[in-house]
């Protein structure tokens, strides 16, 4: 997570790591995923360039699960999920 700040200059609000409502076997419960609902002071609310940029940064840093409004609008319309 710190690499998103150091290498990509993102500020973000983590809303869940291992808590909240996640399915069994989720990377959240292994401490390998987090959900974000705000990036650079902008709340995630539908698809946006900010959301897509953050998702791309997660992928560039090796994330194997990246979900958000652009690729899972039903489940991730108001937050981003990045998992390693």
C-alpha positions as CSV (number, residue, x, y, z in Angstrom):
1,X,0.0,0.0,0.0
2,X,2.8,2.4,0.8
3,X,4.1,1.9,-2.8
4,X,1.0,3.6,-4.1
5,X,1.9,6.7,-2.2
6,X,5.7,6.6,-2.8
7,X,5.9,5.6,-6.4
8,X,2.5,6.9,-7.8
9,X,1.9,9.9,-5.4
10,X,-1.7,8.7,-4.5
11,X,-3.5,9.7,-1.4
12,X,-6.3,7.3,-0.6
13,X,-8.7,6.2,2.2
14,X,-8.7,2.5,3.0
15,X,-12.2,1.5,4.0
16,X,-11.6,-2.2,4.6
17,X,-8.8,-4.7,4.9
18,X,-9.8,-7.8,6.9
19,X,-13.1,-6.6,8.3
20,X,-16.4,-5.7,6.5
21,X,-18.4,-8.1,4.5
22,X,-16.3,-10.3,2.2
23,X,-16.7,-13.8,0.8
24,X,-15.0,-16.8,2.3
25,X,-11.5,-17.2,0.9
26,X,-11.2,-13.5,0.1
27,X,-7.7,-12.1,-0.1
28,X,-9.0,-9.6,2.5
29,X,-8.9,-12.3,5.2
30,X,-5.3,-13.1,4.3
31,X,-4.3,-9.4,4.7
32,X,-3.5,-9.3,1.0
33,X,-6.3,-7.0,-0.2
34,X,-7.9,-3.7,0.6
35,X,-10.8,-1.6,-0.5
36,X,-10.6,2.2,-1.2
37,X,-13.5,4.6,-1.4
38,X,-11.5,7.9,-1.9
39,X,-8.5,8.7,-4.0
40,X,-6.8,12.1,-4.0
41,X,-9.7,13.6,-2.1
42,X,-12.3,12.3,-4.7
43,X,-14.9,9.8,-3.5
44,X,-15.3,6.8,-5.8
45,X,-18.8,7.0,-7.3
46,X,-19.0,5.4,-10.7
47,X,-16.3,5.1,-13.4
48,X,-13.8,7.9,-13.6
49,X,-10.3,8.6,-14.8
50,X,-9.2,8.8,-11.1
51,X,-10.6,5.3,-10.4
52,X,-9.1,3.8,-13.5
53,X,-5.7,5.4,-12.8
54,X,-5.6,4.0,-9.3
55,X,-6.6,0.5,-10.6
56,X,-3.8,0.7,-13.2
57,X,-1.3,1.6,-10.5
58,X,-2.4,-1.4,-8.4
59,X,-1.9,-3.7,-11.5
60,X,1.5,-2.1,-12.2
61,X,2.5,-3.0,-8.6
62,X,1.5,-6.6,-9.1
63,X,-2.1,-6.8,-7.9
64,X,-3.8,-9.9,-9.2
65,X,-7.4,-8.8,-8.2
66,X,-8.4,-5.3,-9.3
67,X,-12.1,-4.4,-9.3
68,X,-14.0,-1.1,-9.5
69,X,-16.9,0.6,-11.3
70,X,-15.3,0.1,-14.7
71,X,-15.1,-3.7,-14.5
72,X,-17.6,-4.7,-11.8
73,X,-20.2,-2.0,-11.5
74,X,-22.7,-4.2,-9.6
75,X,-20.3,-5.1,-6.8
76,X,-17.8,-2.2,-6.8
77,X,-19.7,0.8,-7.9
78,X,-18.6,2.9,-4.9
79,X,-15.1,1.6,-4.1
80,X,-12.0,0.0,-5.6
81,X,-10.6,-3.4,-4.6
82,X,-6.9,-4.3,-5.0
83,X,-5.5,-7.6,-4.0
84,X,-2.1,-9.3,-4.1
